[in-house]
Each structure stands twice: as C-alpha cells, then as structure tokens.
Amino acid sequence: MKGMLNIYDIERGVSKYSVQAHAQMGNTIDGIGSKGAEFGAPELVTGGADGCVRVWDPRQQAPVVSLEPSESEPIKPDCWSVAFGNGYN
C-alpha cells in the first residue's frame, strides 16, 4: 500500500511497527538511534510525494511532527530528501 511506513524484525520475519505515513508514495526516510539512549532518539523522519515531512516515534501511532504544504498551494511539491542528526559536534 502506498505511503506505508513499516519496521520489520528481519531475524524473526515479523512486523514490529506499521503506520500510514503518507497519502501518496513515500520517497525518503532517515533515522538515528539505537537500543541505548546514548545513541540518540528512536525517531524516523520521512518525506513523501504528498509534500509532507513527518517525524515518527515507533512507540506511538501518530507523527510527532507533521510539516505539510499549505492547502492553498495549487501544486504540492514532492519531498525527495530528509536528514536526521544527533545534534553533536
């Protein structure tokens, strides 16, 4: 299904998280983090053909942040690139 964000446990072959992230095709994804808090937050950021950029926390179903084009925009540009950083220099 278009626009789905799925996280799989590849060792067990099961879905761990699934959410409708975008109304159209998802174009890009980035994330940072690991099992330990010292490696950053577990969030992912996605960008889609619907022009939206969203930050996801796999511990909840709704996006943490959703940046969407204005309803008045006649053409909604695709989002083709996102990046997440840990904030350390």
Stockholm file with secondary structure:
# STOCKHOLM 1.0

chainA/1-89         MKGMLNIYDIERGVSKYSVQAHAQMGNTIDGIGSKGAEFGAPELVTGGADGCVRVWDPRQQAPVVSLEPSESEPIKPDCWSVAFGNGYN
#=GR chainA/1-89 SS CTTEEEEEETTTTEEEEEEECCSSCEEEEEECCCSSGGGCCCCEEEEETTSCEEEECTTSSSCSEEECCCTTCSSCCCCCCCCCCCCCC
#=GC SS_cons        CTTEEEEEETTTTEEEEEEECCSSCEEEEEECCCSSGGGCCCCEEEEETTSCEEEECTTSSSCSEEECCCTTCSSCCCCCCCCCCCCCC
//
